[in-house]
Amino acid sequence: MSAAAADWLPSASVTASGRPVLSAGEVERNLLPLVDLVPEENPRLAPLRGCLLALTSHRLIFLHEASRSARGLPLATVVHAYPPHRRHSHNPLRSIFSSSSSSSQHHRIRLQISRPPAGSEVVAIVVTCKADVDVFFGRLLEAIRARAWETTPAAAPASGAPVAEGAALAEDVAIRMPVVGVSGILRMEQESWESAGQNLQDAFQDLNALMSKAKEMMQLAEKMRLKLLTNASTEPNSNDEDMGSKQDMQDLLLSVGIVSPVTKETAGALYHQQLSLQLADFVRIPLEKAGGMMALVDVYCLFNRARGTELISPEDLLQACSLWEKVDVPVMLRKFDSGVKVIQTKTHSDEEVFARISSLAQKPDALQKGISPSDAAFTLGIAPALAKEHLLNAENKGLLCRDVSPDGFRFFINLFNEIDAQNIYTQKPHGLYHAWISVAMASQ
């Protein structure tokens, strides 16, 4: 049953690739691949079947991947969570002869939730797959106890400075006992340990404050980025100066990073699947800025930069990209004949690129000297390595001819299509061949 049927739960937004959209300050904690949500006391509440369960710091998100719909259960409504237990099949013979890992055993986590004005309900999360339910339940309890949805910045102490200064002054002028004998040495060693412990505690407090401020800045940057994207879509008639400043600001905000990156610890067996979906969401904007195609190594650098300390290996990136063939995402992995791998949008058209290359190769200077990968890269706005691949593809299509010299590759427009095979010496008064003859005569 799709998530849309369970209208007794708040709806949750999903991205274009099917991942849940997290709110400001919300962090993903754990994933379970195949679960059911079954009301145990109220038959009027529709159950959820075959959902991907995402535990965050704020919600339990039930994502129905087939219909791309999701429902969220706020952790603030959870009154009590009961430890998981197994429910065996009703067939006694199957229960006797089946192993402990049999699919007939389902883990159930019962939750008592508040639903005003009806009071409270008891629902069960039925895990129908092999998963570490105890780890999930432990993180669920941690998220409920942390109550991250209520977290507010700590207030600064009011009018406490004089007291602190007085205490510090009293500590400075305190009379120290002389170091005499073994007891004095032990006392001095204890004071040294206490001082080191206090310094370490202060350092950790400063680090926690810095991390808290960094999280707030990332949330602010995300809000500003969404605001800029909204303004850009609603104000199409802005002048060039405003658009340039907004673009610069957007570039800075995009480099802040991913707030809740997918990790092996949180995703478990779904790591590569969820990583591929998050990568598909991430590369959408960089691909639009790059003209619809980027080299795989460039995507690897950008994605790892956005993930911060949660770096991934090249093998993980390649495996995540290879999974795009099995899911409905707007991007794809492409391999050129030379072996170069790129990521491109599914709407990217090689014909448009060939048309721009052909137009560049027909300019007077290009008819005489040809074009290089750097020239094509400047025109197409892409990296020279990708421009070279496009030029080689255009050569395979018969649009260009290649000249290899010590200076590198030069590509010329293909004039053989303009020559009549029956009368190769006849010069036409029009066409590319005539334009090439005119340029050659003018250069002499």
MIRO-212098 format. One line per 2 residues: number of its first residue (from 1); their letters; for each residue x, y, z of N, C-alpha, C. Coordinates in steps of 0.1 Angstrom, whole numbers. Atoms other than C-alpha are relative to their C-alpha. Layout:
N
NUM	a	X Y Z X Y Z X Y Z | ... $
***
This chain:
444
1	ms	9 -12 0 0 0 0 9 12 0 | -8 -12 2 14 34 -10 -2 9 13 $
3	aa	0 -8 -12 22 60 16 -11 10 -1 | 11 -9 1 -6 82 2 -12 -4 7 $
5	aa	12 5 -6 -32 59 17 0 2 15 | 0 -2 -15 -20 64 53 -1 15 3 $
7	dw	1 -14 -1 -34 99 55 -1 4 15 | 0 -4 -14 -34 98 93 14 4 5 $
9	lp	-13 -5 -3 3 105 92 3 12 -9 | -3 -12 8 18 138 80 8 -4 -12 $
11	sa	-8 4 13 32 137 44 14 6 2 | -14 -4 0 69 140 38 4 2 -14 $
13	sv	-4 -3 13 86 155 8 12 -9 -4 | -11 8 5 110 135 -14 7 8 -11 $
15	ta	-7 -7 10 137 146 -38 -3 -7 -14 | 2 6 14 138 139 -76 4 -14 -1 $
17	sg	-4 14 1 157 107 -70 -6 -9 10 | 8 8 -10 134 95 -42 5 0 14 $
19	rp	-5 -1 -14 153 104 -11 -8 10 8 | 8 -9 -8 135 121 18 7 14 2 $
21	vl	-5 -14 -2 139 159 21 1 3 15 | -2 -2 -14 153 167 55 -2 15 3 $
23	sa	2 -14 -4 143 199 74 13 6 6 | -12 -7 -6 168 224 89 4 -6 13 $
25	ge	-5 6 -12 189 207 115 -3 -15 2 | 3 15 -1 176 172 108 11 -8 -6 $
27	ve	-12 8 4 202 145 104 -5 -15 0 | 4 14 2 197 109 91 8 -8 10 $
29	rn	-6 8 -10 205 83 118 1 -15 -5 | 0 15 3 196 48 104 -10 -2 -11 $
31	ll	10 4 10 178 30 76 -3 -15 1 | 4 14 1 158 -2 73 -7 -1 -13 $
33	pl	4 0 14 151 -14 38 -14 -4 -2 | 14 5 3 117 -32 41 -7 -2 13 $
35	vd	8 0 -12 93 -25 69 -15 3 -3 | 15 -3 1 55 -23 75 -3 8 13 $
37	lv	6 -7 -12 37 1 99 -14 -4 1 | 13 6 -2 7 -16 113 -6 5 13 $
39	pe	7 -4 -12 -18 0 137 -6 -13 7 | 4 12 -7 -26 -26 164 -13 1 7 $
41	en	12 -2 -7 -56 -11 181 -12 6 -8 | 10 -7 7 -75 10 156 0 -5 -14 $
43	pr	1 6 14 -86 -9 124 -3 11 -10 | 4 -10 10 -97 24 108 13 7 -6 $
45	la	-12 -6 5 -61 35 104 7 -9 -10 | -5 8 11 -46 23 71 15 -3 3 $
47	pl	-14 3 -2 -13 4 74 9 4 -12 | -10 -3 10 19 10 54 7 -13 -3 $
49	rg	-6 12 4 34 -19 35 12 2 -9 | -12 0 9 69 -25 20 6 14 -1 $
51	cl	-6 -13 1 84 9 29 15 0 4 | -14 -3 -5 120 21 34 -2 9 11 $
53	la	1 -8 -12 122 34 69 13 8 3 | -12 -8 -3 146 63 75 -2 7 14 $
55	lt	1 -6 -13 152 73 111 9 12 0 | -8 -12 -1 163 109 115 -1 5 15 $
57	sh	1 -6 -13 168 131 145 -13 6 4 | 13 -6 -3 133 144 142 -12 -9 -3 $
59	rl	12 8 4 111 118 125 4 -14 -4 | -1 13 7 105 83 113 -7 2 -13 $
61	if	6 -2 14 100 86 75 -1 -13 -7 | 3 12 7 83 58 57 -2 3 -15 $
63	lh	-1 -3 14 92 60 20 -5 -12 -8 | 5 10 9 72 40 -5 7 2 -14 $
65	ea	-9 -3 11 98 37 -33 -7 -1 -13 | 7 2 13 74 25 -60 -8 12 -4 $
67	sr	9 -12 2 50 55 -57 7 13 2 | -7 -12 -3 77 80 -47 -8 9 10 $
69	sa	7 -7 -10 55 90 -17 5 -3 13 | -5 2 -13 64 93 19 -9 6 11 $
71	rg	7 -5 -11 49 98 53 9 1 12 | -10 -2 -11 66 110 85 -8 -1 13 $
73	lp	5 1 -14 60 101 121 9 8 9 | -9 -8 -9 74 129 144 3 -8 12 $
75	la	-4 7 -12 94 115 172 -6 7 13 | 6 -7 -11 78 142 194 -13 -6 5 $
77	tv	13 6 -3 46 122 193 2 -14 6 | -3 14 -5 63 89 205 0 1 16 $
79	vh	1 0 -15 52 84 242 10 -11 6 | -8 11 -5 70 51 246 3 -10 -11 $
81	ay	-5 10 10 90 26 225 3 -13 7 | -3 13 -6 90 -11 234 11 -7 -8 $
83	pp	-11 7 7 120 -33 227 -5 -9 -11 | 5 9 10 118 -54 196 -1 -14 4 $
85	hr	2 14 -3 106 -90 197 -3 -7 -13 | 3 7 13 102 -117 171 -14 -6 1 $
87	rh	12 7 1 69 -130 160 1 -11 -11 | -2 11 9 71 -165 145 -13 -2 -9 $
89	sh	12 4 9 48 -180 118 -10 -8 9 | 11 8 -7 15 -195 130 1 -15 -2 $
91	np	-1 14 2 25 -228 116 10 -6 10 | -9 5 -10 40 -248 145 11 -8 -6 $
93	lr	-11 9 7 59 -273 122 10 9 -6 | -10 -9 6 75 -244 103 8 7 11 $
95	si	-8 -6 -11 85 -228 136 10 -9 6 | -10 10 -5 102 -260 147 11 -2 -9 $
97	fs	-11 4 9 121 -268 116 7 12 -7 | -6 -11 7 129 -233 104 12 5 9 $
99	ss	-12 -6 -7 163 -217 113 -4 13 6 | 2 -13 -7 167 -186 134 0 11 -10 $
101	ss	0 -10 10 173 -166 102 -11 -1 -10 | 10 3 10 142 -178 85 -8 13 -2 $
103	ss	8 -12 4 120 -152 67 -13 0 7 | 13 0 -7 90 -164 88 1 7 13 $
105	qh	-1 -7 -13 104 -145 118 1 15 -3 | 0 -14 2 96 -108 118 2 7 14 $
107	hr	-2 -8 -11 109 -83 143 -11 11 1 | 10 -11 -2 83 -59 158 4 9 10 $
109	ir	-3 -11 -10 89 -26 175 -13 7 2 | 13 -7 -3 58 -13 192 2 14 5 $
111	lq	-1 -14 -4 54 24 196 -14 5 5 | 12 -6 -5 28 42 217 1 15 -4 $
113	is	-1 -14 5 21 76 200 -12 7 4 | 11 -9 -3 -1 105 209 -6 6 -12 $
115	rp	8 -5 12 -28 115 184 -12 9 6 | 11 -9 -5 -48 145 198 -9 2 -12 $
117	pa	7 1 -13 -77 147 202 -4 -14 3 | 4 14 -2 -81 109 199 7 -6 12 $
119	gs	-8 6 -12 -56 103 227 12 -6 -5 | -12 6 4 -30 77 219 -3 -13 -8 $
121	ev	1 12 8 -25 48 195 13 -9 2 | -12 9 0 -2 18 195 2 -6 -14 $
123	va	-4 5 13 15 10 162 12 -9 1 | -11 10 0 40 -17 153 8 2 -13 $
125	iv	-9 0 12 70 -14 130 5 -14 -2 | -3 14 3 73 -48 114 12 -1 -10 $
127	vt	-12 1 9 108 -55 100 -1 -13 -7 | 2 12 8 103 -80 72 13 -4 -7 $
129	ck	-13 3 6 140 -82 62 10 -3 10 | -11 2 -9 173 -92 76 7 13 3 $
131	ad	-7 -13 -4 186 -62 96 3 -1 14 | -4 0 -14 202 -54 129 -10 9 7 $
133	vd	11 -8 -6 170 -43 146 4 6 14 | -4 -5 -13 187 -39 180 8 13 -2 $
135	vf	-7 -13 2 210 -12 166 -9 11 -4 | 10 -10 4 181 5 150 -8 5 12 $
137	fg	8 -4 -12 161 5 183 9 8 9 | -9 -8 -9 191 18 202 1 14 -5 $
139	rl	-1 -14 6 195 48 178 -14 7 1 | 13 -6 -2 157 53 180 -1 6 14 $
141	le	1 -6 -14 159 57 218 9 12 1 | -9 -12 -1 189 80 214 -6 12 -6 $
143	ai	6 -11 7 170 102 190 -11 6 8 | 11 -4 -9 140 103 213 4 7 12 $
145	ra	-5 -7 -12 160 112 243 7 13 -3 | -7 -12 4 181 138 225 -10 11 -2 $
147	ra	10 -10 3 149 157 214 6 12 -7 | -7 -10 8 168 175 187 -9 11 -5 $
149	we	10 -10 5 136 192 175 -3 11 10 | 2 -10 -10 136 212 208 13 8 2 $
151	tt	-13 -6 -3 172 222 207 1 15 -4 | -1 -15 2 178 260 210 14 4 4 $
153	pa	-13 -5 -5 211 279 213 0 3 14 | -1 -3 -14 223 281 248 1 15 3 $
155	aa	0 -14 -3 217 315 264 13 4 7 | -12 -4 -7 247 335 276 -3 4 14 $
157	pa	3 -3 -14 249 340 313 -1 15 2 | 3 -14 -1 234 373 324 7 5 13 $
159	sg	-7 -8 -11 255 397 346 8 -9 9 | -9 9 -8 279 370 356 14 3 -1 $
161	ap	-14 -3 3 311 387 345 7 4 13 | -7 -4 -12 319 404 378 4 -11 10 $
163	va	-2 11 -9 315 372 398 12 -9 -6 | -10 8 6 337 353 373 14 6 2 $
165	eg	-13 -7 -1 364 380 374 5 -1 15 | -4 0 -14 363 380 412 5 -14 4 $
167	aa	-4 14 -3 366 342 413 14 -2 -5 | -13 2 6 396 343 389 10 7 8 $
169	la	-9 -7 -8 412 370 410 4 -7 13 | -2 7 -13 407 350 442 9 -12 -2 $
171	ed	-9 12 3 423 320 425 14 4 -2 | -14 -4 3 453 340 414 7 4 13 $
173	va	-7 -4 -12 460 354 448 0 -10 11 | 1 10 -11 453 322 467 14 -4 4 $
175	ir	-13 3 -6 482 312 490 2 -15 -2 | -3 14 3 498 280 478 8 -6 12 $
177	mp	-8 7 -11 510 254 503 13 -3 -5 | -13 4 5 547 248 501 1 -15 -3 $
179	vv	-3 14 4 559 216 484 10 -6 10 | -9 5 -10 574 197 513 -3 -15 1 $
181	gv	1 15 -2 580 159 514 -8 -6 -11 | 7 8 10 561 132 497 -14 5 -2 $
183	sg	13 -5 1 527 147 505 0 13 -9 | 0 -12 9 537 180 488 2 -4 -14 $
185	il	-2 5 14 549 161 457 -13 -6 -5 | 12 5 4 516 142 456 -11 11 -3 $
187	rm	10 -11 1 496 174 461 3 8 -13 | -3 -7 12 515 191 433 -4 -8 -13 $
189	eq	4 9 11 509 161 410 -15 0 -2 | 15 -1 1 472 162 418 -5 13 -6 $
191	es	4 -13 6 470 199 410 3 0 -15 | -4 0 15 488 193 377 -11 -8 -8 $
193	we	11 7 7 462 166 368 -13 7 -1 | 13 -8 0 433 188 378 1 11 -10 $
195	sa	-1 -11 10 447 217 357 -1 -6 -14 | 1 6 14 451 194 327 -14 -4 -3 $
197	gq	14 4 2 416 180 332 -9 12 -3 | 8 -12 2 402 215 334 3 6 -14 $
199	nl	-3 -5 13 420 226 303 -6 -9 -11 | 6 9 10 408 195 284 -15 2 0 $
201	qd	15 -3 0 372 202 295 -3 13 -7 | 3 -13 7 374 238 284 2 -1 -15 $
203	af	-2 2 14 388 227 251 -11 -7 -7 | 11 7 6 360 202 245 -13 9 0 $
205	qd	11 -9 0 335 229 255 1 10 -12 | -2 -8 12 350 252 229 -3 -7 -13 $
207	ln	2 7 12 349 225 203 -15 -3 -2 | 14 2 2 313 217 210 -7 13 -4 $
209	al	6 -13 4 304 254 208 3 3 -15 | -4 -3 14 323 256 175 -8 -9 -10 $
211	ms	8 9 8 305 225 161 -15 5 0 | 14 -5 0 271 239 172 -1 12 -9 $
213	ka	0 -11 9 279 272 155 1 -4 -15 | -2 5 14 291 254 124 -13 -6 -6 $
215	ke	13 6 5 258 235 122 -10 11 -3 | 10 -11 2 238 267 126 4 8 -13 $
217	mm	-4 -7 12 259 283 98 -4 -8 -12 | 4 9 11 252 253 75 -15 1 -2 $
219	ql	14 -1 2 215 256 82 -4 14 -6 | 2 -13 5 216 293 75 4 1 -15 $
221	ae	-4 1 14 235 287 43 -10 -7 -9 | 10 8 7 210 261 32 -13 9 -3 $
223	km	12 -8 2 181 285 38 2 11 -10 | -3 -11 9 198 313 19 1 -5 -14 $
225	rl	-1 5 13 206 290 -10 -14 -3 -6 | 14 2 5 169 279 -13 -7 13 -3 $
227	kl	6 -13 2 159 316 -10 5 5 -14 | -5 -5 12 182 325 -39 -6 -8 -12 $
229	lt	6 8 11 169 296 -60 -15 4 -3 | 14 -4 2 133 307 -54 -1 14 -6 $
231	na	0 -13 6 141 343 -62 4 0 -15 | -5 1 14 159 333 -94 -11 -5 -9 $
233	st	11 6 8 128 314 -106 -12 10 -1 | 12 -10 0 103 342 -97 3 13 -5 $
235	ep	-4 -13 5 123 372 -109 9 -2 -13 | -8 3 12 134 364 -145 5 13 -7 $
237	ns	-4 -12 7 138 401 -155 11 8 8 | -11 -7 -7 167 409 -131 11 4 -9 $
239	nd	-11 -5 8 196 429 -144 12 -9 1 | -12 8 1 230 414 -152 8 1 13 $
241	ed	-8 -1 -12 247 428 -121 -6 -7 12 | 6 8 -11 221 414 -97 1 -15 -2 $
243	mg	-1 15 3 222 380 -115 14 -4 3 | -14 4 -3 260 380 -112 3 -1 15 $
245	sk	-2 0 -14 260 388 -75 -7 -12 6 | 8 12 -5 233 361 -69 8 -13 -4 $
247	qd	-7 12 4 253 336 -89 13 -2 9 | -12 2 -8 285 343 -69 -4 -4 14 $
249	mq	4 4 -13 266 340 -36 -4 -15 0 | 5 14 1 250 307 -48 12 -9 -1 $
251	dl	-11 9 1 284 293 -57 7 -1 13 | -6 1 -14 297 301 -22 -8 -9 9 $
253	ll	9 8 -8 267 285 -6 0 -14 -4 | 0 14 4 269 254 -27 12 -7 5 $
255	sv	-12 6 -5 304 248 -14 0 -3 15 | 1 3 -14 292 246 22 0 -14 3 $
257	gi	-1 15 -2 285 209 19 -14 -6 2 | 12 8 -3 259 182 25 -3 -1 15 $
259	vs	3 0 -15 242 185 59 0 -14 6 | 2 14 -5 234 148 63 5 -10 -11 $
261	pv	-5 9 10 257 127 41 -4 -15 3 | 2 14 -2 249 90 36 13 -7 4 $
263	tk	-11 7 -5 273 68 55 -3 -15 1 | 2 14 -2 279 31 59 -6 -3 14 $
265	et	5 2 -13 270 34 96 -15 2 0 | 14 -3 -1 236 49 90 -8 -8 -10 $
267	ag	8 6 11 226 32 57 2 -15 1 | -2 15 -1 241 -3 64 0 -6 -14 $
269	al	0 7 13 233 -27 35 -5 9 -11 | 5 -9 11 216 2 16 9 11 -3 $
271	yh	-9 -12 1 247 23 16 2 4 -15 | -2 -4 14 254 22 -22 -12 5 -7 $
273	qq	12 -4 6 218 25 -31 -4 14 4 | 3 -14 -5 212 56 -9 11 10 -5 $
275	ls	-11 -9 4 246 70 -19 -2 4 -15 | 3 -4 14 236 68 -56 -11 10 -1 $
277	lq	12 -9 0 203 86 -49 5 14 5 | -5 -13 -5 221 113 -29 9 7 -10 $
279	la	-9 -5 10 247 117 -56 -8 6 -12 | 8 -5 10 220 121 -82 -6 13 3 $
281	df	6 -13 -5 204 149 -62 11 11 0 | -11 -9 -2 238 165 -56 5 6 -14 $
283	vr	-6 -4 12 251 166 -92 -10 8 -9 | 10 -7 9 219 182 -107 4 14 -3 $
285	ip	-4 -14 2 230 218 -101 14 2 -7 | -13 -1 7 267 213 -110 -1 -3 -15 $
287	le	2 4 14 256 196 -143 -6 11 -8 | 7 -11 7 233 225 -152 10 11 -3 $
289	ka	-10 -11 2 262 249 -147 11 -4 -10 | -10 5 9 286 227 -167 -5 -4 -14 $
291	gg	5 3 13 264 223 -197 -6 -14 -2 | 6 13 1 250 189 -189 9 -12 1 $
293	mm	-10 11 0 282 169 -187 12 4 9 | -11 -2 -8 310 165 -162 9 -12 1 $
295	al	-9 11 -1 341 143 -159 -3 -7 14 | 2 7 -12 338 116 -133 9 4 11 $
297	vd	-9 -5 -10 369 128 -115 -3 13 6 | 5 -13 -5 355 163 -112 -12 -2 10 $
299	vy	11 3 -9 323 149 -97 5 -6 13 | -6 6 -12 344 129 -73 5 10 10 $
301	cl	-5 -10 -9 362 159 -60 -10 9 6 | 11 -9 -5 331 181 -57 -8 -8 11 $
303	fn	9 8 -10 311 153 -39 8 -2 13 | -8 3 -13 339 145 -14 2 14 7 $
305	ra	-2 -13 -7 344 182 -7 -13 4 7 | 13 -3 -6 307 186 0 -3 -9 12 $
307	rg	3 9 -11 307 155 23 9 3 12 | -8 -3 -12 334 170 46 9 -11 4 $
309	te	-8 11 -5 350 143 67 -5 -14 -4 | 6 13 4 327 115 54 4 -3 -15 $
311	li	-5 2 14 349 108 23 -4 -14 -5 | 3 13 6 341 80 -1 12 -3 -9 $
313	sp	-11 5 8 365 59 -22 -5 1 -15 | 4 0 14 365 60 -61 -8 -12 -3 $
315	ed	8 11 3 351 25 -61 -14 1 5 | 14 -3 -5 321 36 -40 -7 9 -10 $
317	ll	6 -9 10 315 64 -64 -4 -7 -13 | 3 7 12 317 42 -94 -11 -10 1 $
319	qa	11 9 -2 294 16 -79 -13 7 2 | 12 -8 -2 269 43 -69 -5 5 -14 $
321	cs	4 -4 13 269 56 -105 -6 -11 -8 | 5 12 7 264 21 -119 -14 -4 3 $
323	lw	14 4 -5 232 17 -99 -11 9 -6 | 9 -9 6 216 46 -118 -8 -7 -11 $
325	ek	7 7 11 206 22 -146 -13 -7 6 | 11 8 -6 182 4 -121 -10 9 6 $
327	vd	9 -9 -7 165 35 -107 -3 12 -10 | 5 -10 8 146 64 -122 6 14 5 $
329	vp	-6 -13 -3 170 94 -119 3 8 -13 | -2 -8 13 177 123 -144 14 0 -4 $
331	vm	-14 0 4 214 115 -147 4 -14 -3 | -5 13 5 235 87 -162 15 0 0 $
333	lr	-14 1 2 270 74 -164 3 -4 -14 | -3 3 14 286 74 -198 15 -2 -2 $
335	kf	-14 3 2 318 59 -211 3 2 -15 | -4 -2 14 335 72 -243 8 -11 -5 $
337	ds	-8 11 7 353 50 -268 15 0 6 | -13 -1 -5 386 63 -253 2 -5 14 $
339	gv	-1 5 -13 377 50 -219 -4 11 11 | 3 -11 -10 369 84 -203 -14 -1 4 $
341	kv	13 2 -6 339 82 -180 -5 14 5 | 6 -13 -4 316 112 -175 -14 -3 6 $
343	iq	14 0 -5 283 119 -158 -8 11 -8 | 8 -9 8 256 136 -179 -14 -1 3 $
345	tk	14 1 -1 220 144 -178 -6 -8 -11 | 6 8 10 196 122 -197 -6 9 -11 $
347	th	5 -9 10 184 152 -216 11 6 -9 | -11 -5 8 219 160 -229 0 -5 -14 $
349	sd	1 4 14 220 159 -267 14 3 -7 | -13 -1 7 252 152 -287 -2 8 -13 $
351	ee	2 -7 13 236 167 -318 1 15 2 | -2 -15 -2 235 202 -302 15 3 1 $
353	vf	-15 -2 -1 272 198 -293 6 0 -14 | -6 1 14 280 187 -329 -3 13 -8 $
355	ar	4 -12 8 261 217 -343 9 12 4 | -8 -11 -5 281 241 -321 15 -2 -5 $
357	is	-14 3 5 314 224 -331 1 3 -15 | 0 -2 15 305 225 -368 0 15 -3 $
359	sl	0 -14 2 297 262 -365 13 6 3 | -13 -5 -4 330 268 -348 11 -3 -11 $
361	aq	-9 5 10 349 248 -375 -1 7 -13 | 2 -6 13 334 268 -403 4 15 0 $
363	kp	-5 -14 0 348 302 -392 12 1 -8 | -12 -2 9 375 317 -415 13 -5 6 $
365	da	-12 5 -6 403 311 -390 1 -15 1 | 0 14 -2 392 276 -383 1 -8 -14 $
367	lq	-2 6 13 390 268 -420 14 -1 -5 | -14 -1 4 426 278 -424 9 -8 10 $
369	kg	-9 6 -10 442 266 -391 -6 -12 7 | 7 10 -8 416 242 -377 -3 4 14 $
371	is	3 -3 -14 405 240 -341 6 -10 9 | -6 9 -9 421 225 -311 -10 -3 11 $
373	ps	9 3 -11 405 209 -280 -2 12 9 | 1 -12 -9 412 241 -261 -10 10 -6 $
375	da	9 -8 6 393 261 -287 -15 -5 2 | 14 5 -2 363 238 -285 -4 1 15 $
377	af	3 -1 -14 365 238 -247 -4 15 4 | 4 -14 -2 363 277 -247 -14 2 -5 $
379	tl	13 -2 6 333 276 -270 -11 -7 8 | 11 8 -7 314 248 -252 0 3 15 $
381	gi	0 -3 -14 324 260 -217 2 -13 8 | -2 12 -8 337 226 -206 15 -2 1 $
383	ap	-14 3 -2 371 210 -197 6 -4 -14 | -6 5 13 396 204 -226 -1 -15 -2 $
385	al	0 14 1 396 167 -219 -14 -5 -6 | 13 3 5 358 165 -225 -2 6 -14 $
387	ak	1 -5 13 361 188 -255 7 -9 -10 | -7 10 9 386 164 -271 -9 -12 -3 $
389	eh	9 11 2 361 136 -266 -11 3 -10 | 11 -5 10 334 156 -284 6 1 -14 $
391	ll	-6 -2 13 358 164 -312 2 -14 -7 | -2 13 5 367 127 -316 -14 -6 -4 $
393	na	13 5 3 330 118 -316 -5 6 -13 | 3 -6 12 324 144 -343 7 -5 -12 $
395	en	-8 6 10 352 129 -363 -6 -14 -4 | 7 13 3 335 94 -360 -13 2 -8 $
397	kg	12 -3 7 303 110 -373 2 5 -14 | -3 -5 14 321 123 -404 -1 15 -1 $
399	ll	2 -15 0 317 160 -394 14 7 -1 | -13 -6 -1 354 167 -388 11 -10 -6 $
401	cr	-12 8 4 388 155 -401 11 4 10 | -10 -3 -10 418 152 -378 14 1 -6 $
403	dv	-14 -2 4 454 164 -383 8 -2 12 | -9 3 -11 480 150 -360 14 6 -3 $
405	sp	-13 -7 2 512 171 -357 7 0 14 | -7 -2 -13 539 177 -331 -6 10 10 $
407	dg	7 -9 -9 518 205 -318 -13 -5 6 | 12 6 -6 489 182 -310 -10 -2 -11 $
409	fr	12 3 9 455 175 -326 -5 13 -5 | 8 -11 6 439 199 -350 -11 -6 -8 $
411	ff	12 6 6 404 193 -363 -5 10 -11 | 5 -9 11 391 207 -396 -14 -5 -4 $
413	in	13 4 5 356 207 -411 2 -10 -12 | -1 10 10 351 177 -434 -5 5 -14 $
415	lf	4 -5 13 352 189 -470 -2 -11 -10 | 2 11 10 351 155 -487 -15 -2 -3 $
417	ne	14 1 3 313 156 -484 -4 10 -11 | 4 -10 10 313 187 -507 6 -3 -14 $
419	id	-7 3 12 334 171 -534 -8 -11 -8 | 7 10 8 316 153 -563 10 -11 -4 $
421	aq	-9 11 3 332 119 -567 1 -2 -15 | -1 2 14 324 119 -604 8 11 -7 $
423	ni	-7 -11 6 340 152 -611 7 8 11 | -6 -5 -12 365 160 -584 7 13 -3 $
425	yt	-7 -12 3 381 189 -603 -9 12 -2 | 9 -11 2 350 210 -606 -2 7 13 $
427	qk	2 -8 -12 348 238 -581 -14 7 0 | 13 -5 -1 314 247 -569 0 15 4 $
429	ph	0 -15 -4 306 285 -566 -7 2 14 | 7 -2 -13 290 279 -532 4 -12 9 $
431	gl	-3 11 -9 293 256 -501 13 2 8 | -12 -1 -9 321 249 -476 12 -1 -8 $
433	yh	-13 1 8 346 239 -503 3 13 -6 | -3 -13 6 342 272 -520 5 10 11 $
435	aw	-4 -9 -10 345 290 -487 15 -3 4 | -14 3 -4 377 271 -479 10 4 -11 $
437	is	-9 -5 10 392 279 -513 2 15 1 | -1 -14 -1 384 316 -508 9 4 12 $
439	va	-9 -3 -11 401 316 -474 14 -3 -3 | -13 4 4 431 298 -488 6 10 -10 $
441	ma	-5 -10 10 434 323 -517 3 13 7 | -1 -13 -6 430 353 -494 13 0 9 $
443	sq	-11 1 -9 458 341 -471 13 0 -7 | -13 0 7 484 340 -499 4 14 -4 $
***
